[in-house]
Amino acid sequence: MSKSIGLVIAVAAISMTALLGGCGTNSSPAPHMAPKVTASVNNTGTTQPSQSAAVTGSSSEKPVAPEKNPTGDIPDTQAFVKYTSSSGGYDLVVPEGWGRTIKGSDVLFQDKLNGVQVVVSQESSQPTVASVNRNQAAELQKTGRAVTIKSVKQVHLSGGTAILMTYDSNSDPDPVTGKQVRLENNRYLFYKNGKLAALTLWAPQGADNVDQWNRMSASFTWR
């Protein structure tokens, strides 16, 4: 009996040691999440888009210095694949091999500090430059991480007319080192039949992704 008990204790000890050892080896940088655009109802009863607490920032957070030699260029040889969201009702081409997270009609593609995100919400009217400046841009500066709005303008793409908001922001802190990186972001707002799709692309500030970003933004189409 005593030998059997001793054997059980030894096996349990070995299993626990292996479990604890495995828990300490899987450390990775925290992903950057673009503040999520959702619909909210104001006190007049009308529906307006706003940013949710997907990222909790602070208007008092200071911008970090941009990297001198930023990594984050999407290679010219990068292959792209078509992504279709049946629930969201849209198509988009994205870099092949990037990590993907799907939640209903929303999707996030990420590779290190590069990201592409689409968030779909209900909206009663088509956004304009004035309404985006008044609502989304103002809210983003409150909820984002040291956000600096650079421009808000109307653009014409293959998928239709959109409002483009460009801005800089800090990344989320690395969970181990606490380091943050200064990011540049392009957010396109597409509207159709009561649905608002926010397509956000981001990368370290100074990375050369103009052609790749143009390709992805031009590929967005409603189904």
C-alpha positions as CSV (number, residue, x, y, z in Angstrom):
1,M,0.0,0.0,0.0
2,S,2.8,2.5,0.9
3,K,4.6,1.8,-2.3
4,S,1.4,2.5,-4.3
5,I,0.8,5.8,-2.5
6,G,4.4,6.9,-3.1
7,L,4.2,6.1,-6.8
8,V,1.0,8.2,-7.1
9,I,2.6,11.1,-5.3
10,A,5.7,11.0,-7.6
11,V,3.7,10.9,-10.8
12,A,1.6,13.8,-9.6
13,A,4.7,15.8,-8.7
14,I,6.2,15.2,-12.2
15,S,2.9,16.2,-13.9
16,M,2.7,19.4,-11.9
17,T,6.3,20.3,-12.7
18,A,5.7,19.9,-16.4
19,L,2.5,21.9,-16.3
20,L,4.2,24.8,-14.5
21,G,7.1,24.7,-16.8
22,G,4.9,24.9,-19.9
23,C,3.0,27.9,-18.5
24,G,6.1,30.0,-18.4
25,T,7.4,29.6,-21.9
26,N,4.6,31.0,-24.0
27,S,5.1,34.8,-23.9
28,S,4.2,37.0,-26.9
29,P,3.7,40.7,-27.4
30,A,0.2,42.1,-26.8
31,P,-1.6,42.7,-30.0
32,H,-2.6,46.2,-31.0
33,M,-6.4,46.5,-31.3
34,A,-7.9,49.4,-33.2
35,P,-10.7,51.0,-31.2
36,K,-13.8,49.3,-32.2
37,V,-16.5,51.3,-34.0
38,T,-20.0,50.5,-32.9
39,A,-23.4,52.2,-32.9
40,S,-24.7,54.0,-29.9
41,V,-27.9,55.9,-29.2
42,N,-27.6,59.5,-27.9
43,N,-30.1,61.4,-25.9
44,T,-32.0,62.6,-28.9
45,G,-32.8,59.0,-29.9
46,T,-30.7,59.0,-33.0
47,T,-28.0,56.4,-33.7
48,Q,-24.4,57.5,-34.0
49,P,-21.2,55.6,-34.4
50,S,-18.7,55.7,-31.6
51,Q,-15.6,53.8,-30.4
52,S,-16.1,51.1,-27.8
53,A,-13.6,50.2,-25.0
54,A,-11.8,47.7,-27.2
55,V,-8.7,49.8,-26.3
56,T,-8.7,51.8,-23.1
57,G,-6.5,54.9,-23.7
58,S,-6.2,58.2,-22.0
59,S,-6.2,61.7,-23.4
60,S,-3.3,62.4,-21.0
61,E,-1.1,59.6,-22.5
62,K,1.9,61.1,-24.3
63,P,3.0,60.0,-27.8
64,V,6.0,57.8,-27.8
65,A,8.9,58.6,-30.1
66,P,8.8,56.9,-33.5
67,E,11.2,54.1,-34.2
68,K,14.3,55.3,-36.1
69,N,14.4,52.2,-38.3
70,P,10.9,50.8,-37.9
71,T,10.1,47.2,-38.8
72,G,6.7,46.6,-40.3
73,D,7.1,47.0,-44.1
74,I,4.8,44.5,-45.8
75,P,7.1,42.8,-48.4
76,D,6.5,43.6,-52.1
77,T,6.4,39.8,-52.6
78,Q,3.6,39.4,-50.1
79,A,0.7,37.2,-51.4
80,F,-2.8,38.3,-50.8
81,V,-6.0,36.2,-50.5
82,K,-9.7,37.1,-50.6
83,Y,-11.6,37.2,-47.3
84,T,-15.4,37.0,-47.4
85,S,-17.7,37.8,-44.5
86,S,-21.1,36.3,-45.0
87,S,-22.5,37.8,-41.8
88,G,-21.0,41.2,-42.5
89,G,-21.8,41.1,-46.2
90,Y,-18.4,42.3,-47.5
91,D,-15.3,41.1,-49.4
92,L,-11.7,42.2,-48.8
93,V,-8.2,41.0,-49.8
94,V,-5.7,40.5,-47.0
95,P,-2.1,39.4,-46.6
96,E,-1.9,35.6,-46.7
97,G,-0.6,33.9,-43.5
98,W,-1.5,36.7,-41.0
99,G,-3.2,35.6,-37.8
100,R,-7.0,35.9,-38.0
101,T,-9.6,36.5,-35.3
102,I,-13.3,36.5,-36.2
103,K,-16.2,37.7,-34.1
104,G,-19.5,37.7,-36.0
105,S,-19.2,40.2,-38.8
106,D,-16.0,41.7,-37.4
107,V,-12.5,40.4,-38.3
108,L,-8.9,41.2,-37.3
109,F,-5.8,40.2,-39.2
110,Q,-2.5,40.7,-37.5
111,D,1.2,40.2,-38.0
112,K,3.4,41.6,-35.2
113,L,2.6,45.3,-35.2
114,N,0.8,45.3,-38.5
115,G,-2.9,44.9,-38.5
116,V,-6.1,45.1,-40.6
117,Q,-9.5,45.2,-38.9
118,V,-13.1,45.4,-40.1
119,V,-15.9,46.3,-37.7
120,V,-19.5,46.5,-38.9
121,S,-22.2,48.4,-37.1
122,Q,-25.7,49.8,-37.7
123,E,-26.0,53.4,-38.7
124,S,-29.0,55.4,-39.8
125,S,-27.2,57.8,-42.1
126,Q,-24.1,58.0,-44.3
127,P,-21.1,59.6,-42.5
128,T,-19.7,62.8,-43.8
129,V,-16.4,64.6,-43.2
130,A,-18.2,66.9,-40.7
131,S,-20.0,64.1,-38.8
132,V,-16.8,62.1,-38.6
133,N,-14.8,65.1,-37.2
134,R,-17.6,65.7,-34.7
135,N,-18.2,62.1,-33.6
136,Q,-15.6,59.4,-34.4
137,A,-12.5,61.7,-34.5
138,A,-13.4,63.4,-31.2
139,E,-14.2,60.1,-29.5
140,L,-11.1,58.4,-30.8
141,Q,-9.0,61.2,-29.2
142,K,-10.6,60.5,-25.9
143,T,-10.5,56.7,-25.9
144,G,-7.4,55.9,-28.0
145,R,-3.7,55.9,-27.0
146,A,-2.2,59.4,-27.5
147,V,-4.2,59.8,-30.7
148,T,-3.3,62.6,-33.1
149,I,-5.8,63.1,-35.9
150,K,-4.0,64.0,-39.1
151,S,-6.8,64.3,-41.7
152,V,-10.4,63.5,-42.4
153,K,-11.5,63.5,-46.0
154,Q,-13.8,61.8,-48.6
155,V,-12.2,59.4,-51.0
156,H,-13.5,57.4,-54.0
157,L,-12.5,53.8,-54.2
158,S,-13.5,50.7,-56.2
159,G,-15.9,49.7,-53.4
160,G,-17.6,53.2,-53.4
161,T,-17.2,56.5,-51.6
162,A,-15.7,56.4,-48.1
163,I,-14.6,58.7,-45.4
164,L,-10.8,58.3,-44.7
165,M,-9.5,59.3,-41.3
166,T,-5.7,59.1,-40.8
167,Y,-4.2,59.3,-37.4
168,D,-1.2,58.4,-35.3
169,S,-1.4,56.5,-32.0
170,N,0.6,54.5,-29.5
171,S,0.5,50.7,-29.5
172,D,-0.7,48.7,-26.5
173,P,2.2,48.2,-24.1
174,D,4.2,45.0,-24.4
175,P,3.0,42.7,-21.5
176,V,6.6,41.8,-20.6
177,T,8.7,45.0,-21.3
178,G,6.0,47.6,-21.3
179,K,7.4,49.1,-24.5
180,Q,5.1,50.9,-26.9
181,V,5.6,51.8,-30.5
182,R,4.2,54.8,-32.4
183,L,1.7,53.7,-35.1
184,E,0.2,55.2,-38.1
185,N,-3.4,54.3,-38.9
186,N,-5.8,54.6,-41.9
187,R,-9.5,54.1,-41.1
188,Y,-12.0,53.9,-44.0
189,L,-15.7,54.3,-43.2
190,F,-17.9,52.5,-45.8
191,Y,-21.7,52.9,-45.7
192,K,-24.5,51.0,-47.4
193,N,-28.2,50.4,-46.5
194,G,-27.9,51.2,-42.8
195,K,-24.6,49.4,-42.3
196,L,-21.3,51.1,-41.5
197,A,-18.0,49.2,-42.0
198,A,-14.9,50.6,-40.5
199,L,-11.8,49.3,-42.2
200,T,-8.7,50.1,-40.2
201,L,-5.0,49.5,-41.2
202,W,-2.1,50.2,-39.0
203,A,1.7,49.8,-38.9
204,P,4.7,51.3,-37.1
205,Q,5.1,54.9,-38.0
206,G,7.5,55.3,-40.9
207,A,6.9,51.8,-42.4
208,D,6.4,51.8,-46.2
209,N,3.1,50.1,-46.8
210,V,1.5,52.6,-49.2
211,D,1.0,50.2,-52.1
212,Q,-0.2,47.3,-49.9
213,W,-2.6,49.6,-48.0
214,N,-4.0,51.0,-51.2
215,R,-4.5,47.5,-52.5
216,M,-6.5,46.4,-49.4
217,S,-8.6,49.5,-49.1
218,A,-9.5,49.4,-52.8
219,S,-10.5,45.8,-52.5
220,F,-13.3,46.4,-50.0
221,T,-16.7,45.8,-51.6
222,W,-20.2,45.2,-50.2
223,R,-21.8,42.0,-51.3
